Structures are given as structure tokens and as C-alpha cells.
Amino acid sequence: MLLGGSIIEFIAILLAFFRAIFGFFLILFIPGYTLTLVLYPGKTEISVIERTGLSIVMSMGSVLLIVLFIDEVLAFNTTPVNIVCAVLIFSFLALCVWKTELILKKNFMQNVFPLRPSAVIIRSKSGDTDSREKESEEEGNNDDF
């Protein structure tokens, strides 16, 4: 009888451990990672370290906004089940947007818009752009890394 009770306790502790690991990734990584995929769809646009850091920060903000949205706007109770469902739905929708962006970029957008809107460089209307470019080149040459 004692052996059966200890096995059940071990399984309960093991399940609690896996629940904590899954909750950590669900709250602090997955929503932000899907958002970074939407904002930077190419795998080489940002490094893995930058994508990981951005995903953690964006997850904190997005989960906070999701919880506020389901509580204040939708007037649902903020139970753990509701929060998990909302975060999973948000992440799934972000993945759908990312995949759609990749498909459109591959098939349609390349011919119509050769650059992504976020890749367009905004230049000032003043004629000082040449002097700024020369200054930035000189600063780049003087850097000793």
C-alpha cells in the first residue's frame, strides 16, 4: 500500500513539473516567438539571440494585453483555462498571418512590391544626406573592434 501511494505522489510531482515547464514556454516564449515571425518572417533577418530576446519581451506584453482583453472587453473570467485558450488562439492566428505573408511574398508580392514596407529607408527632405553618409562612413572606418 505504501508503494502505490509513493508512485502516485511521484507521478503527481512529475506532472506538476511538466505543467510548470509548459506554462513557462506558453506564457514567456510562444506568443512572442510567433509575433517575431510575423514581424521578421525571414529566418536570416535577425539572429537567434535577438529573436529569443524579442520573443520573451513581446510575450510578456502580449499575454498581458490578451488577459486584459478577455477580462475587460469580452467579460470572460480570467481562469487559467481561458487564458491558455486565448494565448493559444492568439499564437495560432499569428502563425497563420506569418504563413500567409510567406506565401504572398513568394507568389505575389515579389512581382508587385519588391521590398517589404518595413525595409524601406526613409530619407530626410533636406540635402544633408550626403554629409551624413560621409560622417557615418568615417565613423565606421575609425571603429577598432
Secondary structure as UniProt FT lines:
FT   HELIX           2..28
FT   HELIX           30..39
FT   TURN            43..44
FT   HELIX           48..68
FT   HELIX           69..73
FT   HELIX           80..104
FT   HELIX           105..109
FT   HELIX           110..112
FT   HELIX           117..119
FT   TURN            127..128
FT   HELIX           129..142
//
